[in-house]
Amino acid sequence: MFISSAFAQTAPAAAGGDMQSSLMSMLPLVLMFVVLYFVMIRPQMRKQKEIKAMIDALAKGDEIVTVGGMLGKITKLSDNALSLEVANGIEVQIQRNAVVQVLPKGTIK
């Protein structure tokens, strides 16, 4: 009842074969990380670089779309914020990070 069953142990494998089998068992895990890097991480980093370049290139007079879907023309720029004219005489201040897309000139009338 309290005595566990005894199992016969096999002789240890040769040292060279053991190292090779452990490397072969790690290979699928390494391959999964490589595939994950090229399928998910690398494209995400590229997208972040594109967004940062777009935000850094904002200029006065650009027509943009915000995260909330508001359309407007940039009237003033500062380091972290910008003023957006959404209608004649109506300006709203937003953060630079809230810009999603820069529209072609003349889109907003």
PyMOL CGO cylinders between C-alpha atoms (Angstrom):
from pymol import cmd
from pymol.cgo import CYLINDER

trace = [
    CYLINDER, 0.00, 0.00, 0.00, 2.73, 2.50, 0.94, 0.3, 1, 1, 1, 1, 1, 1,
    CYLINDER, 2.73, 2.50, 0.94, 5.42, 0.86, -1.14, 0.3, 1, 1, 1, 1, 1, 1,
    CYLINDER, 5.42, 0.86, -1.14, 5.65, 2.13, -4.72, 0.3, 1, 1, 1, 1, 1, 1,
    CYLINDER, 5.65, 2.13, -4.72, 6.33, -0.20, -7.58, 0.3, 1, 1, 1, 1, 1, 1,
    CYLINDER, 6.33, -0.20, -7.58, 9.96, -0.50, -8.63, 0.3, 1, 1, 1, 1, 1, 1,
    CYLINDER, 9.96, -0.50, -8.63, 10.74, -0.16, -12.31, 0.3, 1, 1, 1, 1, 1, 1,
    CYLINDER, 10.74, -0.16, -12.31, 13.87, -1.42, -13.96, 0.3, 1, 1, 1, 1, 1, 1,
    CYLINDER, 13.87, -1.42, -13.96, 16.11, 1.31, -15.25, 0.3, 1, 1, 1, 1, 1, 1,
    CYLINDER, 16.11, 1.31, -15.25, 17.69, 1.12, -18.64, 0.3, 1, 1, 1, 1, 1, 1,
    CYLINDER, 17.69, 1.12, -18.64, 21.37, 1.73, -19.15, 0.3, 1, 1, 1, 1, 1, 1,
    CYLINDER, 21.37, 1.73, -19.15, 22.26, 5.39, -19.82, 0.3, 1, 1, 1, 1, 1, 1,
    CYLINDER, 22.26, 5.39, -19.82, 22.72, 6.30, -23.47, 0.3, 1, 1, 1, 1, 1, 1,
    CYLINDER, 22.72, 6.30, -23.47, 26.04, 7.34, -24.92, 0.3, 1, 1, 1, 1, 1, 1,
    CYLINDER, 26.04, 7.34, -24.92, 27.01, 10.95, -24.20, 0.3, 1, 1, 1, 1, 1, 1,
    CYLINDER, 27.01, 10.95, -24.20, 27.16, 12.01, -27.87, 0.3, 1, 1, 1, 1, 1, 1,
    CYLINDER, 27.16, 12.01, -27.87, 23.74, 10.61, -28.74, 0.3, 1, 1, 1, 1, 1, 1,
    CYLINDER, 23.74, 10.61, -28.74, 22.12, 12.26, -25.72, 0.3, 1, 1, 1, 1, 1, 1,
    CYLINDER, 22.12, 12.26, -25.72, 23.31, 15.72, -26.77, 0.3, 1, 1, 1, 1, 1, 1,
    CYLINDER, 23.31, 15.72, -26.77, 22.07, 15.23, -30.29, 0.3, 1, 1, 1, 1, 1, 1,
    CYLINDER, 22.07, 15.23, -30.29, 18.65, 14.02, -29.16, 0.3, 1, 1, 1, 1, 1, 1,
    CYLINDER, 18.65, 14.02, -29.16, 18.23, 17.01, -26.83, 0.3, 1, 1, 1, 1, 1, 1,
    CYLINDER, 18.23, 17.01, -26.83, 19.08, 19.39, -29.69, 0.3, 1, 1, 1, 1, 1, 1,
    CYLINDER, 19.08, 19.39, -29.69, 16.62, 17.63, -31.97, 0.3, 1, 1, 1, 1, 1, 1,
    CYLINDER, 16.62, 17.63, -31.97, 13.90, 17.95, -29.33, 0.3, 1, 1, 1, 1, 1, 1,
    CYLINDER, 13.90, 17.95, -29.33, 14.55, 21.71, -29.11, 0.3, 1, 1, 1, 1, 1, 1,
    CYLINDER, 14.55, 21.71, -29.11, 14.39, 22.19, -32.90, 0.3, 1, 1, 1, 1, 1, 1,
    CYLINDER, 14.39, 22.19, -32.90, 10.56, 22.45, -33.19, 0.3, 1, 1, 1, 1, 1, 1,
    CYLINDER, 10.56, 22.45, -33.19, 10.48, 25.08, -30.44, 0.3, 1, 1, 1, 1, 1, 1,
    CYLINDER, 10.48, 25.08, -30.44, 13.19, 27.14, -32.13, 0.3, 1, 1, 1, 1, 1, 1,
    CYLINDER, 13.19, 27.14, -32.13, 11.42, 26.85, -35.48, 0.3, 1, 1, 1, 1, 1, 1,
    CYLINDER, 11.42, 26.85, -35.48, 8.16, 28.06, -33.91, 0.3, 1, 1, 1, 1, 1, 1,
    CYLINDER, 8.16, 28.06, -33.91, 9.89, 31.19, -32.56, 0.3, 1, 1, 1, 1, 1, 1,
    CYLINDER, 9.89, 31.19, -32.56, 11.50, 31.89, -35.95, 0.3, 1, 1, 1, 1, 1, 1,
    CYLINDER, 11.50, 31.89, -35.95, 8.14, 31.60, -37.72, 0.3, 1, 1, 1, 1, 1, 1,
    CYLINDER, 8.14, 31.60, -37.72, 6.47, 33.74, -35.04, 0.3, 1, 1, 1, 1, 1, 1,
    CYLINDER, 6.47, 33.74, -35.04, 9.11, 36.43, -35.56, 0.3, 1, 1, 1, 1, 1, 1,
    CYLINDER, 9.11, 36.43, -35.56, 8.67, 36.61, -39.33, 0.3, 1, 1, 1, 1, 1, 1,
    CYLINDER, 8.67, 36.61, -39.33, 4.86, 36.29, -39.31, 0.3, 1, 1, 1, 1, 1, 1,
    CYLINDER, 4.86, 36.29, -39.31, 3.90, 38.53, -36.38, 0.3, 1, 1, 1, 1, 1, 1,
    CYLINDER, 3.90, 38.53, -36.38, 6.69, 40.53, -34.75, 0.3, 1, 1, 1, 1, 1, 1,
    CYLINDER, 6.69, 40.53, -34.75, 8.56, 41.84, -37.80, 0.3, 1, 1, 1, 1, 1, 1,
    CYLINDER, 8.56, 41.84, -37.80, 5.47, 43.15, -39.66, 0.3, 1, 1, 1, 1, 1, 1,
    CYLINDER, 5.47, 43.15, -39.66, 4.24, 44.83, -36.47, 0.3, 1, 1, 1, 1, 1, 1,
    CYLINDER, 4.24, 44.83, -36.47, 7.58, 46.62, -36.02, 0.3, 1, 1, 1, 1, 1, 1,
    CYLINDER, 7.58, 46.62, -36.02, 7.48, 47.78, -39.65, 0.3, 1, 1, 1, 1, 1, 1,
    CYLINDER, 7.48, 47.78, -39.65, 3.94, 49.12, -39.19, 0.3, 1, 1, 1, 1, 1, 1,
    CYLINDER, 3.94, 49.12, -39.19, 5.00, 51.03, -36.06, 0.3, 1, 1, 1, 1, 1, 1,
    CYLINDER, 5.00, 51.03, -36.06, 7.89, 52.64, -37.98, 0.3, 1, 1, 1, 1, 1, 1,
    CYLINDER, 7.89, 52.64, -37.98, 5.50, 53.73, -40.75, 0.3, 1, 1, 1, 1, 1, 1,
    CYLINDER, 5.50, 53.73, -40.75, 3.06, 55.27, -38.24, 0.3, 1, 1, 1, 1, 1, 1,
    CYLINDER, 3.06, 55.27, -38.24, 5.87, 57.11, -36.44, 0.3, 1, 1, 1, 1, 1, 1,
    CYLINDER, 5.87, 57.11, -36.44, 7.19, 58.48, -39.74, 0.3, 1, 1, 1, 1, 1, 1,
    CYLINDER, 7.19, 58.48, -39.74, 3.68, 59.66, -40.71, 0.3, 1, 1, 1, 1, 1, 1,
    CYLINDER, 3.68, 59.66, -40.71, 3.18, 61.42, -37.36, 0.3, 1, 1, 1, 1, 1, 1,
    CYLINDER, 3.18, 61.42, -37.36, 6.61, 63.06, -37.54, 0.3, 1, 1, 1, 1, 1, 1,
    CYLINDER, 6.61, 63.06, -37.54, 5.90, 64.31, -41.08, 0.3, 1, 1, 1, 1, 1, 1,
    CYLINDER, 5.90, 64.31, -41.08, 2.65, 66.12, -40.19, 0.3, 1, 1, 1, 1, 1, 1,
    CYLINDER, 2.65, 66.12, -40.19, 2.62, 69.72, -41.36, 0.3, 1, 1, 1, 1, 1, 1,
    CYLINDER, 2.62, 69.72, -41.36, 0.33, 72.73, -41.20, 0.3, 1, 1, 1, 1, 1, 1,
    CYLINDER, 0.33, 72.73, -41.20, -2.43, 72.43, -43.80, 0.3, 1, 1, 1, 1, 1, 1,
    CYLINDER, -2.43, 72.43, -43.80, -2.48, 68.62, -43.90, 0.3, 1, 1, 1, 1, 1, 1,
    CYLINDER, -2.48, 68.62, -43.90, -5.92, 67.02, -43.90, 0.3, 1, 1, 1, 1, 1, 1,
    CYLINDER, -5.92, 67.02, -43.90, -6.15, 64.12, -41.47, 0.3, 1, 1, 1, 1, 1, 1,
    CYLINDER, -6.15, 64.12, -41.47, -8.43, 61.53, -39.90, 0.3, 1, 1, 1, 1, 1, 1,
    CYLINDER, -8.43, 61.53, -39.90, -8.33, 60.96, -36.13, 0.3, 1, 1, 1, 1, 1, 1,
    CYLINDER, -8.33, 60.96, -36.13, -8.84, 57.79, -34.14, 0.3, 1, 1, 1, 1, 1, 1,
    CYLINDER, -8.84, 57.79, -34.14, -12.41, 58.88, -33.40, 0.3, 1, 1, 1, 1, 1, 1,
    CYLINDER, -12.41, 58.88, -33.40, -13.15, 59.35, -37.10, 0.3, 1, 1, 1, 1, 1, 1,
    CYLINDER, -13.15, 59.35, -37.10, -13.05, 63.15, -37.05, 0.3, 1, 1, 1, 1, 1, 1,
    CYLINDER, -13.05, 63.15, -37.05, -11.83, 64.82, -40.25, 0.3, 1, 1, 1, 1, 1, 1,
    CYLINDER, -11.83, 64.82, -40.25, -10.05, 68.15, -40.24, 0.3, 1, 1, 1, 1, 1, 1,
    CYLINDER, -10.05, 68.15, -40.24, -7.21, 70.37, -41.38, 0.3, 1, 1, 1, 1, 1, 1,
    CYLINDER, -7.21, 70.37, -41.38, -4.15, 71.01, -39.20, 0.3, 1, 1, 1, 1, 1, 1,
    CYLINDER, -4.15, 71.01, -39.20, -3.83, 74.69, -38.24, 0.3, 1, 1, 1, 1, 1, 1,
    CYLINDER, -3.83, 74.69, -38.24, -1.15, 74.60, -35.49, 0.3, 1, 1, 1, 1, 1, 1,
    CYLINDER, -1.15, 74.60, -35.49, 1.49, 72.09, -34.48, 0.3, 1, 1, 1, 1, 1, 1,
    CYLINDER, 1.49, 72.09, -34.48, 3.38, 71.54, -31.24, 0.3, 1, 1, 1, 1, 1, 1,
    CYLINDER, 3.38, 71.54, -31.24, 5.54, 68.69, -29.93, 0.3, 1, 1, 1, 1, 1, 1,
    CYLINDER, 5.54, 68.69, -29.93, 2.72, 66.54, -28.53, 0.3, 1, 1, 1, 1, 1, 1,
    CYLINDER, 2.72, 66.54, -28.53, -0.47, 68.17, -29.78, 0.3, 1, 1, 1, 1, 1, 1,
    CYLINDER, -0.47, 68.17, -29.78, -1.98, 69.83, -32.79, 0.3, 1, 1, 1, 1, 1, 1,
    CYLINDER, -1.98, 69.83, -32.79, -4.95, 72.09, -33.53, 0.3, 1, 1, 1, 1, 1, 1,
    CYLINDER, -4.95, 72.09, -33.53, -7.45, 70.66, -35.96, 0.3, 1, 1, 1, 1, 1, 1,
    CYLINDER, -7.45, 70.66, -35.96, -10.00, 72.81, -37.78, 0.3, 1, 1, 1, 1, 1, 1,
    CYLINDER, -10.00, 72.81, -37.78, -13.11, 70.62, -38.10, 0.3, 1, 1, 1, 1, 1, 1,
    CYLINDER, -13.11, 70.62, -38.10, -15.43, 73.37, -39.40, 0.3, 1, 1, 1, 1, 1, 1,
    CYLINDER, -15.43, 73.37, -39.40, -15.14, 77.06, -40.27, 0.3, 1, 1, 1, 1, 1, 1,
    CYLINDER, -15.14, 77.06, -40.27, -13.91, 78.77, -37.11, 0.3, 1, 1, 1, 1, 1, 1,
    CYLINDER, -13.91, 78.77, -37.11, -14.06, 75.62, -34.94, 0.3, 1, 1, 1, 1, 1, 1,
    CYLINDER, -14.06, 75.62, -34.94, -10.71, 74.23, -33.78, 0.3, 1, 1, 1, 1, 1, 1,
    CYLINDER, -10.71, 74.23, -33.78, -10.09, 71.21, -31.60, 0.3, 1, 1, 1, 1, 1, 1,
    CYLINDER, -10.09, 71.21, -31.60, -6.80, 70.27, -29.96, 0.3, 1, 1, 1, 1, 1, 1,
    CYLINDER, -6.80, 70.27, -29.96, -5.77, 66.62, -30.19, 0.3, 1, 1, 1, 1, 1, 1,
    CYLINDER, -5.77, 66.62, -30.19, -2.69, 64.59, -29.46, 0.3, 1, 1, 1, 1, 1, 1,
    CYLINDER, -2.69, 64.59, -29.46, -0.41, 63.70, -32.35, 0.3, 1, 1, 1, 1, 1, 1,
    CYLINDER, -0.41, 63.70, -32.35, -0.88, 60.00, -31.56, 0.3, 1, 1, 1, 1, 1, 1,
    CYLINDER, -0.88, 60.00, -31.56, -4.61, 60.33, -32.35, 0.3, 1, 1, 1, 1, 1, 1,
    CYLINDER, -4.61, 60.33, -32.35, -3.87, 60.77, -36.06, 0.3, 1, 1, 1, 1, 1, 1,
    CYLINDER, -3.87, 60.77, -36.06, -4.68, 57.65, -38.05, 0.3, 1, 1, 1, 1, 1, 1,
    CYLINDER, -4.68, 57.65, -38.05, -4.37, 58.76, -41.66, 0.3, 1, 1, 1, 1, 1, 1,
    CYLINDER, -4.37, 58.76, -41.66, -3.24, 61.73, -43.73, 0.3, 1, 1, 1, 1, 1, 1,
    CYLINDER, -3.24, 61.73, -43.73, -5.70, 62.43, -46.53, 0.3, 1, 1, 1, 1, 1, 1,
    CYLINDER, -5.70, 62.43, -46.53, -4.83, 63.79, -49.99, 0.3, 1, 1, 1, 1, 1, 1,
    CYLINDER, -4.83, 63.79, -49.99, -5.08, 67.59, -50.34, 0.3, 1, 1, 1, 1, 1, 1,
    CYLINDER, -5.08, 67.59, -50.34, -8.59, 68.81, -51.21, 0.3, 1, 1, 1, 1, 1, 1,
    CYLINDER, -8.59, 68.81, -51.21, -10.43, 65.83, -49.72, 0.3, 1, 1, 1, 1, 1, 1,
    CYLINDER, -10.43, 65.83, -49.72, -12.18, 67.95, -47.11, 0.3, 1, 1, 1, 1, 1, 1,
    CYLINDER, -12.18, 67.95, -47.11, -14.21, 70.81, -48.53, 0.3, 1, 1, 1, 1, 1, 1,
]
cmd.load_cgo(trace, "trace")
